Amino acid sequence: MYKRILAALDGSRGARLALDEAIKVARAADATVTAVCVIGHAGQTVDVGAGFVDELTARTRAGDIATAALEEANDLFKQQNVRGIARAVDAYGEGIAQVLSRVAGECEADLVVMGTQGRHGVRRVLLGSVAESFLRLTDIPVLLVRHDPGEDEIPSGL
């Protein structure tokens, strides 16, 4: 069965639901969960002087969201008596799906659990999907936990 589970976090309600599922699987299989929050960065603006403050603010916000998500994951690991590690990974210009794929390989994950909003049509084309991109990159089994974006949402933006 599964022994090393990677749970992708981003501060969203969907990611939290995915973490809950990863913990359930880990408890049943006596597995270890690695909760990972990838911190992405917005593209650099042409006018560096004017955009620096905005980039710094966005980076600080992303760090705050990651810190909160990872602290929550550590708390859940303790409450549920599950072996777990929570870590942040900086994307350094790489796509989030690519970073998750690399981290899954590094920790030898045999299951990846992640949330998805289940967008379709034009919204999916315009907004993209980290989950869909990840599925195209990996050969590791993936458990997608769908979250209806109409429900209350924890702010995301990583």
C-alpha positions in Angstrom: 0.0 0.0 0.0 1.1 3.6 0.3 4.0 4.5 2.6 5.0 8.0 1.5 2.2 10.4 0.7 2.7 14.0 -0.7 0.0 16.5 0.0 0.0 19.7 -2.0 -1.0 22.8 0.0 -1.7 26.3 -1.1 -3.9 27.8 1.6 -7.1 27.0 -0.2 -10.1 25.1 1.2 -9.6 22.5 -1.5 -6.0 21.9 -0.4 -7.2 21.5 3.2 -9.7 18.9 2.2 -6.9 17.1 0.3 -4.7 17.2 3.4 -7.6 15.7 5.4 -7.8 12.8 2.9 -4.0 12.3 2.9 -4.2 12.0 6.7 -7.0 9.4 6.5 -5.0 7.3 4.0 -1.9 7.7 6.1 -3.7 6.5 9.2 -5.1 3.5 7.4 -1.8 2.6 5.8 0.6 3.6 8.6 2.2 6.0 6.1 4.1 9.3 6.4 2.7 12.5 4.9 4.9 15.2 3.4 2.8 18.4 3.2 4.4 20.8 0.7 3.5 24.4 0.0 5.1 25.8 -3.2 5.7 29.5 -3.0 5.4 30.9 -6.6 6.3 34.4 -7.6 4.7 36.8 -10.0 6.7 37.7 -13.1 9.0 40.7 -12.8 7.5 43.9 -14.2 9.5 45.9 -16.7 9.7 49.0 -14.5 11.6 47.4 -11.6 11.4 50.5 -9.4 7.7 50.8 -9.5 6.9 47.1 -9.2 9.4 46.2 -6.4 7.0 47.2 -3.5 4.1 45.2 -5.1 6.4 42.1 -5.6 7.6 42.4 -2.0 4.0 42.6 -0.7 2.9 39.6 -2.8 6.0 37.6 -1.6 5.2 38.5 2.0 1.6 37.5 1.6 2.5 34.2 -0.1 4.9 33.5 2.8 2.2 34.2 5.3 -0.2 31.9 3.6 2.4 29.2 3.4 3.3 29.5 7.0 -0.3 29.3 8.1 -1.0 26.2 5.9 2.1 24.4 7.1 1.5 25.2 10.8 -2.1 23.9 10.3 -0.7 20.7 8.7 1.8 20.2 11.6 -1.1 20.6 14.1 -3.2 18.1 12.2 -0.4 15.6 12.2 -0.1 15.8 16.0 -3.9 15.7 16.5 -4.4 12.7 14.3 -1.2 11.0 15.5 0.2 10.7 11.9 3.8 10.9 11.0 4.2 14.1 8.9 6.5 16.7 7.6 5.4 20.1 6.5 7.7 22.2 4.3 7.7 25.2 2.0 9.5 25.1 -1.3 10.3 28.2 -3.4 9.5 27.9 -7.1 12.3 30.2 -8.2 10.5 30.8 -11.5 9.7 27.2 -12.1 6.0 26.2 -12.5 4.2 24.9 -9.4 3.3 21.6 -11.0 6.9 21.1 -12.0 8.1 21.8 -8.5 5.5 19.4 -7.0 6.7 16.7 -9.5 10.3 17.2 -8.5 9.5 17.2 -4.7 7.4 14.1 -5.2 10.4 12.3 -6.7 12.8 13.6 -4.1 10.6 12.2 -1.2 9.8 9.0 -3.2 6.1 9.6 -2.8 3.9 6.7 -3.9 0.7 8.8 -3.7 0.1 12.5 -4.3 -3.0 14.1 -2.9 -4.1 17.5 -4.1 -7.2 19.7 -4.2 -8.8 20.9 -7.4 -11.7 23.3 -8.1 -13.0 21.3 -11.0 -13.2 24.2 -13.4 -14.3 23.4 -16.9 -14.6 25.2 -20.3 -13.2 28.7 -20.7 -12.4 29.2 -17.0 -10.1 26.2 -17.1 -8.4 27.3 -20.3 -7.9 30.9 -19.0 -7.0 30.1 -15.4 -5.2 26.8 -16.0 -4.9 24.0 -13.4 -1.9 23.0 -11.4 -3.6 19.6 -10.8 -4.0 19.0 -14.6 -0.5 20.1 -15.3 0.8 17.8 -12.5 -1.1 14.9 -13.9 0.6 15.3 -17.2 4.0 15.3 -15.6 3.8 12.4 -13.2 3.5 8.6 -13.2 2.7 8.6 -9.5 -0.9 7.8 -8.5 -2.8 11.0 -7.7 -5.9 11.4 -5.6 -7.7 14.6 -6.5 -10.1 16.1 -4.0 -12.6 18.4 -5.6 -13.8 21.5 -3.9 -16.7 23.6 -5.1 -15.4 27.1 -5.4 -18.9 28.4 -4.5 -18.3 27.3 -0.9 -16.5 29.4 1.7 -12.9 29.8 0.6 -9.7 30.3 2.5 -7.7 33.0 0.6 -5.2 31.5 -1.8 -2.8 33.0 -4.2 0.3 31.0 -4.0 
